[in-house]
């Protein structure tokens, strides 16, 4: 077995960890007071996890960049809600 399997699997493990945390928060979605000074925390965690993944695996190809851009536009417009 390759001794550096963790360096190859690291970006995917981090991504799975972040997806798991977000899924857990969605399942435990109980009504809470909005704390405006903490609204940036989850987007920041997701942005850092995305950056870490892209740093290890490289930028996606042209078609995936277009698909990602469309998903960002759809999500920011509220269409996916």
DSSP file (Angstrom, degrees, kcal/mol; ACC not computed):
  #  RESIDUE AA STRUCTURE BP1 BP2  ACC     N-H-->O    O-->H-N    N-H-->O    O-->H-N    TCO  KAPPA ALPHA  PHI   PSI    X-CA   Y-CA   Z-CA
    1    1 A X              0   0    0      0, 0.0     2,-0.1     0, 0.0     4,-0.0   0.000 360.0 360.0 360.0 142.9    0.0    0.0    0.0
    2    2 A X    >   -     0   0    0      1,-0.1     3,-0.9     2,-0.1     0, 0.0  -0.400 360.0-146.9 -65.1 132.2    1.2    3.5   -0.8
    3    3 A X  T 3  S+     0   0    0      1,-0.3     3,-0.4    -2,-0.1    -1,-0.1   0.706  95.6  54.9 -74.9 -18.6    2.7    5.2    2.2
    4    4 A X  T 3>  +     0   0    0      1,-0.2     4,-1.1     2,-0.1     3,-0.3  -0.102  66.5 122.0-105.7  35.8    1.5    8.6    1.1
    5    5 A X  H <> S+     0   0    0     -3,-0.9     4,-2.4     1,-0.2     5,-0.2   0.832  70.5  59.1 -67.0 -30.5   -2.2    7.7    0.7
    6    6 A X  H  > S+     0   0    0     -3,-0.4     4,-1.8     1,-0.2    -1,-0.2   0.867 101.3  53.7 -68.7 -34.0   -3.2   10.4    3.2
    7    7 A X  H  4 S+     0   0    0     -3,-0.3     4,-0.4     1,-0.2    -1,-0.2   0.826 114.6  42.0 -68.7 -28.9   -1.6   13.1    1.0
    8    8 A X  H  < S+     0   0    0     -4,-1.1     4,-0.3     1,-0.1    -2,-0.2   0.826 121.9  39.0 -83.1 -33.5   -3.7   11.9   -1.9
    9    9 A X  H  X S+     0   0    0     -4,-2.4     4,-2.4     1,-0.2     3,-0.3   0.582  92.3  91.6 -92.4 -11.1   -6.9   11.3    0.0
   10   10 A X  H  X S+     0   0    0     -4,-1.8     4,-2.5     1,-0.2     5,-0.2   0.896  84.3  48.6 -53.3 -50.9   -6.6   14.4    2.3
   11   11 A X  H  > S+     0   0    0     -4,-0.4     4,-2.0     1,-0.2    -1,-0.2   0.879 114.2  47.2 -60.7 -35.8   -8.5   16.9    0.1
   12   12 A X  H  > S+     0   0    0     -4,-0.3     4,-2.4    -3,-0.3    -1,-0.2   0.865 110.9  51.1 -74.4 -34.7  -11.4   14.4   -0.3
   13   13 A X  H  X S+     0   0    0     -4,-2.4     4,-2.3     2,-0.2    -2,-0.2   0.898 110.4  49.4 -67.2 -39.7  -11.4   13.6    3.4
   14   14 A X  H  X S+     0   0    0     -4,-2.5     4,-2.3    -5,-0.2    -2,-0.2   0.920 111.6  49.1 -64.3 -42.7  -11.6   17.3    4.2
   15   15 A X  H  X S+     0   0    0     -4,-2.0     4,-2.6    -5,-0.2    -2,-0.2   0.919 111.5  48.8 -63.0 -43.5  -14.4   17.8    1.8
   16   16 A X  H  X S+     0   0    0     -4,-2.4     4,-2.4     1,-0.2    -1,-0.2   0.877 109.9  52.6 -64.0 -36.8  -16.3   14.9    3.2
   17   17 A X  H  X S+     0   0    0     -4,-2.3     4,-2.3     2,-0.2    -2,-0.2   0.924 111.1  46.0 -63.7 -44.5  -15.8   16.2    6.7
   18   18 A X  H  X S+     0   0    0     -4,-2.3     4,-2.6     2,-0.2    -2,-0.2   0.920 112.7  49.7 -65.6 -43.3  -17.3   19.6    5.7
   19   19 A X  H  X S+     0   0    0     -4,-2.6     4,-2.6     1,-0.2    -1,-0.2   0.899 111.1  51.1 -61.9 -39.6  -20.2   18.0    3.9
   20   20 A X  H  X S+     0   0    0     -4,-2.4     4,-2.5     2,-0.2    -2,-0.2   0.902 110.1  48.4 -63.6 -41.5  -20.9   15.9    7.0
   21   21 A X  H  X S+     0   0    0     -4,-2.3     4,-2.1     2,-0.2    -2,-0.2   0.924 113.4  46.9 -65.0 -44.0  -20.8   18.9    9.3
   22   22 A X  H  X S+     0   0    0     -4,-2.6     4,-2.0     2,-0.2    -2,-0.2   0.917 113.0  49.4 -64.5 -42.4  -23.2   20.8    7.0
   23   23 A X  H  X S+     0   0    0     -4,-2.6     4,-2.3     1,-0.2    -2,-0.2   0.903 109.8  51.6 -63.0 -41.0  -25.5   17.8    6.7
   24   24 A X  H  X S+     0   0    0     -4,-2.5     4,-2.2     1,-0.2    -1,-0.2   0.896 109.6  49.6 -63.1 -39.5  -25.5   17.4   10.5
   25   25 A X  H  < S+     0   0    0     -4,-2.1    -1,-0.2     1,-0.2    -2,-0.2   0.864 110.2  51.0 -67.6 -34.5  -26.5   21.0   10.9
   26   26 A X  H >< S+     0   0    0     -4,-2.0     3,-1.0     1,-0.2    -2,-0.2   0.880 110.6  48.6 -69.2 -37.0  -29.3   20.7    8.4
   27   27 A X  H 3< S+     0   0    0     -4,-2.3    -2,-0.2     1,-0.3    -1,-0.2   0.899 113.3  46.8 -68.4 -40.1  -30.7   17.6   10.2
   28   28 A X  T 3< S+     0   0    0     -4,-2.2     2,-1.6    -5,-0.2    -1,-0.3  -0.007  78.7 151.4 -89.5  30.5  -30.5   19.4   13.5
   29   29 A X    <   +     0   0    0     -3,-1.0     2,-0.3    -5,-0.0    -3,-0.1  -0.452  14.6 163.3 -70.8  89.7  -32.2   22.4   12.1
   30   30 A X        -     0   0    0     -2,-1.6     2,-0.1     1,-0.0    -2,-0.1  -0.820  48.3 -91.7-105.0 148.4  -34.0   23.9   15.1
   31   31 A X        +     0   0    0     -2,-0.3     2,-0.3     1,-0.0    -1,-0.0  -0.370  55.5 171.0 -61.2 131.3  -35.2   27.5   15.1
   32   32 A X        -     0   0    0     -2,-0.1     2,-0.2    -3,-0.0    -1,-0.0  -0.924  38.6 -92.9-136.8 160.9  -32.6   29.8   16.6
   33   33 A X        -     0   0    0     -2,-0.3     2,-0.4     1,-0.1     0, 0.0  -0.514  45.8-112.5 -70.9 143.7  -32.1   33.5   17.0
   34   34 A X        -     0   0    0     -2,-0.2     2,-0.7     1,-0.0     3,-0.1  -0.670  24.8-160.7 -79.7 128.2  -30.1   35.1   14.2
   35   35 A X    >   -     0   0    0     -2,-0.4     3,-2.4     1,-0.1     4,-0.3  -0.875   1.4-166.2-110.0  97.6  -26.7   36.3   15.4
   36   36 A X  G >  S+     0   0    0     -2,-0.7     3,-1.0     1,-0.3     4,-0.2   0.789  84.6  60.4 -57.6 -30.4  -25.6   38.8   12.7
   37   37 A X  G 3  S+     0   0    0      1,-0.2    -1,-0.3     2,-0.1     3,-0.1   0.563 109.3  44.1 -76.5  -4.4  -22.0   38.9   14.0
   38   38 A X  G X  S+     0   0    0     -3,-2.4     3,-1.2     1,-0.1     4,-0.4   0.249  79.8 101.6-118.8  10.8  -21.7   35.1   13.3
   39   39 A X  T <> S+     0   0    0     -3,-1.0     4,-0.5    -4,-0.3     3,-0.2   0.723  78.0  58.3 -68.4 -20.0  -23.3   34.9    9.9
   40   40 A X  H 3> S+     0   0    0     -4,-0.2     4,-1.9     1,-0.2    -1,-0.2   0.588  83.6  85.1 -84.9 -10.0  -20.0   34.7    8.1
   41   41 A X  H <> S+     0   0    0     -3,-1.2     4,-2.3     2,-0.2     5,-0.2   0.941  90.5  41.8 -64.6 -53.2  -18.7   31.6    9.9
   42   42 A X  H  > S+     0   0    0     -4,-0.4     4,-2.5     1,-0.2     5,-0.2   0.921 115.4  48.9 -66.4 -44.3  -20.2   28.8    7.8
   43   43 A X  H  X S+     0   0    0     -4,-0.5     4,-2.3     1,-0.2    -1,-0.2   0.886 112.1  51.4 -59.9 -34.6  -19.5   30.5    4.4
   44   44 A X  H  X S+     0   0    0     -4,-1.9     4,-2.4     2,-0.2    -2,-0.2   0.913 109.3  49.0 -67.4 -42.0  -15.9   31.0    5.6
   45   45 A X  H  X S+     0   0    0     -4,-2.3     4,-2.3     1,-0.2    -2,-0.2   0.919 113.4  47.3 -62.0 -43.9  -15.6   27.4    6.6
   46   46 A X  H  X S+     0   0    0     -4,-2.5     4,-2.2     2,-0.2    -2,-0.2   0.889 111.6  50.6 -65.9 -39.2  -16.9   26.3    3.2
   47   47 A X  H  X S+     0   0    0     -4,-2.3     4,-2.5    -5,-0.2    -2,-0.2   0.905 111.4  47.8 -65.9 -41.2  -14.6   28.7    1.3
   48   48 A X  H  X S+     0   0    0     -4,-2.4     4,-2.7     2,-0.2    -2,-0.2   0.911 111.7  50.0 -66.2 -41.7  -11.5   27.5    3.2
   49   49 A X  H  X S+     0   0    0     -4,-2.3     4,-2.0     2,-0.2    -2,-0.2   0.892 112.0  48.3 -64.0 -38.7  -12.5   23.8    2.6
   50   50 A X  H  X S+     0   0    0     -4,-2.2     4,-2.6     2,-0.2     5,-0.2   0.920 111.8  49.4 -65.7 -43.6  -12.9   24.6   -1.1
   51   51 A X  H  X S+     0   0    0     -4,-2.5     4,-2.2     1,-0.2    -2,-0.2   0.916 110.6  49.8 -62.1 -43.8   -9.6   26.4   -1.3
   52   52 A X  H  X S+     0   0    0     -4,-2.7     4,-1.3     2,-0.2    -1,-0.2   0.895 112.3  48.1 -62.6 -39.6   -7.8   23.6    0.5
   53   53 A X  H  X S+     0   0    0     -4,-2.0     4,-2.3     1,-0.2     3,-0.3   0.936 113.7  45.7 -66.5 -46.2   -9.3   21.0   -1.9
   54   54 A X  H  X S+     0   0    0     -4,-2.6     4,-2.1     1,-0.2    -2,-0.2   0.815 107.3  59.3 -68.0 -29.9   -8.4   23.1   -5.0
   55   55 A X  H  < S+     0   0    0     -4,-2.2    -1,-0.2    -5,-0.2    -2,-0.2   0.870 113.5  37.6 -64.9 -35.6   -4.9   23.7   -3.7
   56   56 A X  H  < S+     0   0    0     -4,-1.3    -2,-0.2    -3,-0.3    -1,-0.2   0.847 127.5  32.0 -83.8 -36.3   -4.3   20.0   -3.6
   57   57 A X  H  < S-     0   0    0     -4,-2.3    -3,-0.2     1,-0.2    -2,-0.2   0.614 104.7-122.0-102.0 -13.4   -6.1   18.9   -6.8
   58   58 A X     <  -     0   0    0     -4,-2.1    -1,-0.2    -5,-0.2    -2,-0.1  -0.101  43.9 -48.9  90.1 165.5   -5.7   21.9   -9.1
   59   59 A X        -     0   0    0      1,-0.1     6,-0.0    -4,-0.1    -4,-0.0  -0.392  63.4-107.7 -72.3 148.4   -8.3   24.0  -10.7
   60   60 A X        -     0   0    0      1,-0.1    -1,-0.1    -2,-0.1    -2,-0.0  -0.237  40.3 -93.2 -71.1 166.2  -11.1   22.3  -12.6
   61   61 A X     >  -     0   0    0      1,-0.1     4,-1.8     4,-0.0     5,-0.1  -0.034  45.1 -88.6 -70.9-179.7  -11.3   22.3  -16.4
   62   62 A X  H  > S+     0   0    0      1,-0.2     4,-1.7     2,-0.2     5,-0.1   0.894 123.5  48.8 -61.5 -46.1  -13.2   24.8  -18.5
   63   63 A X  H  > S+     0   0    0      1,-0.2     4,-2.2     2,-0.2    -1,-0.2   0.880 111.7  50.3 -65.7 -36.7  -16.6   23.0  -18.6
   64   64 A X  H  > S+     0   0    0      1,-0.2     4,-2.7     2,-0.2    -1,-0.2   0.832 106.4  55.3 -71.8 -30.3  -16.6   22.5  -14.8
   65   65 A X  H  X S+     0   0    0     -4,-1.8     4,-2.3     2,-0.2    -1,-0.2   0.898 109.1  47.6 -65.6 -38.9  -15.8   26.1  -14.2
   66   66 A X  H  X S+     0   0    0     -4,-1.7     4,-2.3     2,-0.2    -2,-0.2   0.918 113.0  48.1 -65.9 -43.9  -18.9   27.1  -16.3
   67   67 A X  H  X S+     0   0    0     -4,-2.2     4,-2.2     2,-0.2    -2,-0.2   0.914 112.4  49.0 -63.3 -42.9  -21.0   24.6  -14.3
   68   68 A X  H  X S+     0   0    0     -4,-2.7     4,-2.4     2,-0.2    -1,-0.2   0.906 110.5  50.9 -63.6 -41.0  -19.7   25.9  -11.0
   69   69 A X  H  X S+     0   0    0     -4,-2.3     4,-2.4     2,-0.2    -2,-0.2   0.903 110.0  49.5 -62.6 -41.3  -20.4   29.5  -12.1
   70   70 A X  H  X S+     0   0    0     -4,-2.3     4,-2.6     2,-0.2    -1,-0.2   0.893 111.2  50.0 -64.0 -39.5  -23.9   28.6  -13.0
   71   71 A X  H  X S+     0   0    0     -4,-2.2     4,-2.6     2,-0.2    -2,-0.2   0.889 110.0  50.4 -66.5 -38.5  -24.4   26.9   -9.6
   72   72 A X  H  X S+     0   0    0     -4,-2.4     4,-2.6     2,-0.2    -2,-0.2   0.923 112.6  46.4 -64.5 -43.5  -23.1   29.9   -7.8
   73   73 A X  H  X S+     0   0    0     -4,-2.4     4,-1.5     2,-0.2     6,-0.2   0.916 114.1  47.6 -64.9 -42.5  -25.4   32.2   -9.7
   74   74 A X  H  <>S+     0   0    0     -4,-2.6     5,-1.8     1,-0.2     6,-0.8   0.909 115.0  46.0 -65.2 -41.4  -28.4   29.9   -9.1
   75   75 A X  H ><5S+     0   0    0     -4,-2.6     3,-0.8     1,-0.2    -2,-0.2   0.894 111.9  49.8 -68.4 -40.0  -27.6   29.6   -5.4
   76   76 A X  H 3<5S+     0   0    0     -4,-2.6    -1,-0.2     1,-0.2    -2,-0.2   0.768 108.3  53.9 -72.7 -23.3  -27.0   33.3   -4.9
   77   77 A X  T 3<5S-     0   0    0     -4,-1.5    -1,-0.2    -5,-0.2    -2,-0.2   0.563 114.7-116.3 -84.8  -6.9  -30.3   34.1   -6.6
   78   78 A X  T X 5S+     0   0    0     -3,-0.8     3,-1.1    -4,-0.4    -3,-0.2   0.544  78.0 127.6  87.4   7.0  -32.2   31.8   -4.3
   79   79 A X  T 3 <S+     0   0    0     -5,-1.8    -4,-0.2     1,-0.3    -5,-0.1   0.810  71.3  51.1 -68.2 -30.2  -33.3   29.5   -7.0
   80   80 A X  T 3         0   0    0     -6,-0.8    -1,-0.3     1,-0.2    -5,-0.1   0.448 360.0 360.0 -87.3   0.1  -31.9   26.4   -5.3
   81   81 A X    <         0   0    0     -3,-1.1    -1,-0.2    -6,-0.1    -2,-0.1   0.494 360.0 360.0 -74.2 360.0  -33.7   27.1   -2.0
